[in-house]
């Protein structure tokens, strides 16, 4: 993919997860661009996982060509993950209003067993369920083909 610039969003094949699992395409944001290469930040992952990839690599693709636009299909009752205090926590969507999502987070780090928070739908601190909470083997109720790939 030529002509990429900082803040462009793409799909990128994550080389670190691909060693442990089948190849994993993730949403990514270009955080640096040089002639012939870009550095991408994988959405929902910290900067230590950033990768520099050649712009002509097959590991780069247009956004949502290998990943699902899960934010567009997010509904009340869906489970997501929210990053609080540098840790990821399971949360359930309570309401979506415009670009804001109200979720109920279950964590002992907050006062009380559950806490509702509002987060921007496009925040890097919000991701789909099972991005970080992976189950081996795949739960029977989780449809085939979504475990660790293209969820």
C-alpha positions in Angstrom: 0.0 0.0 0.0 1.7 3.1 -1.2 1.1 6.7 -0.2 0.2 5.9 3.5 0.6 8.7 5.9 0.4 9.2 9.7 -3.1 8.6 11.2 -4.2 6.4 8.2 -6.1 3.3 9.3 -5.3 -0.1 7.8 -5.5 -3.8 8.4 -2.1 -5.2 9.3 -1.0 -8.8 9.8 0.5 -9.1 13.3 3.7 -11.0 13.2 4.0 -11.5 17.0 0.6 -13.2 17.4 1.0 -15.1 14.2 3.9 -17.1 15.8 1.5 -18.5 18.4 -1.7 -18.7 16.5 -2.9 -18.7 12.9 -2.1 -15.4 11.2 -4.0 -12.6 12.9 -5.2 -9.5 11.0 -5.8 -6.5 13.2 -6.9 -2.9 12.8 -3.9 -0.6 12.9 -3.1 3.0 12.7 0.0 4.4 10.9 2.0 6.3 13.6 5.1 7.0 11.5 5.8 7.0 7.7 9.1 6.9 5.9 9.8 6.3 2.2 9.1 2.6 1.7 8.0 1.8 5.3 5.4 2.6 7.9 5.2 2.0 11.6 1.8 0.8 12.7 0.2 0.7 16.1 -2.3 -2.2 16.5 -5.6 -1.0 17.9 -6.1 -2.2 21.4 -2.4 -3.0 22.0 0.3 -0.9 23.6 3.1 0.8 21.8 5.6 -2.0 22.6 3.7 -4.1 20.0 4.2 -1.5 17.2 5.8 -2.8 14.0 7.6 -1.3 11.0 6.3 -2.8 7.8 7.4 -2.2 4.2 4.6 -0.4 2.3 4.7 -3.0 -0.5 4.3 -5.9 2.0 1.3 -8.2 1.8 1.0 -7.7 5.6 -0.8 -4.3 4.9 -4.3 -4.1 3.4 -7.2 -1.6 3.2 -9.1 -1.1 6.5 -11.8 -3.8 7.0 -10.6 -6.0 4.1 -9.4 -8.6 6.6 -11.0 -7.4 9.8 -14.6 -6.9 10.8 -15.9 -3.4 11.5 -17.3 -4.7 14.9 -18.0 -1.1 16.1 -20.7 -0.7 13.4 -22.6 -3.8 14.7 -22.1 -3.1 18.4 -25.4 -3.4 20.3 -26.8 -3.2 23.8 -25.9 -6.4 25.7 -22.7 -7.2 23.6 -19.6 -7.9 25.6 -16.4 -5.8 24.9 -13.1 -5.1 26.6 -12.2 -1.8 28.2 -8.7 -0.7 29.3 -8.7 0.9 32.8 -5.6 1.5 34.9 -3.5 -0.2 32.2 -5.4 -3.5 32.5 -8.1 -4.9 30.2 -11.5 -5.8 31.7 -14.6 -7.4 30.4 -17.6 -5.0 30.1 -21.1 -5.2 28.8 -22.6 -2.5 26.6 -25.5 -0.8 28.3 -26.3 2.0 25.8 -24.9 3.5 22.6 -25.6 7.2 22.0 -23.9 8.7 18.9 -20.2 8.1 19.3 -20.4 7.3 23.1 -20.8 3.9 24.6 -21.9 3.3 28.2 -20.6 0.0 29.5 -20.8 -1.9 32.8 -17.3 -2.9 33.9 -16.7 -5.8 36.3 -13.5 -5.2 38.2 -12.2 -5.2 41.7 -10.0 -2.1 40.9 -13.1 0.1 41.0 -15.1 0.7 44.1 -17.9 -1.8 44.1 -18.2 -5.0 42.0 -19.5 -3.2 38.9 -19.1 0.4 37.6 -20.7 2.0 34.6 -18.4 4.3 32.5 -18.8 6.1 29.2 -16.2 5.7 26.5 -15.8 7.0 23.0 -16.7 4.3 20.4 -13.5 5.0 18.5 -11.2 4.9 21.6 -8.2 2.6 21.6 -9.2 1.7 25.1 -12.2 -0.2 23.8 -12.0 -3.4 21.8 -14.0 -6.4 21.0 -14.4 -9.3 23.4 -11.7 -12.0 23.2 -9.0 -9.6 22.0 -7.1 -10.1 25.3 -9.3 -12.7 27.1 -8.6 -15.7 24.9 -9.9 -19.2 25.7 -8.1 -22.4 24.8 -9.8 -24.4 23.4 -12.4 -22.2 21.7 -15.7 -22.2 23.7 -18.4 -24.3 22.0 -20.8 -21.4 22.0 -18.2 -19.2 20.1 -18.9 -19.6 16.3 -16.3 -21.3 14.2 -13.9 -18.9 12.5 -14.0 -16.0 15.0 -11.6 -17.3 17.6 -8.4 -15.2 17.3 -9.1 -14.4 13.7 -11.3 -11.8 12.0 -13.7 -11.5 15.0 
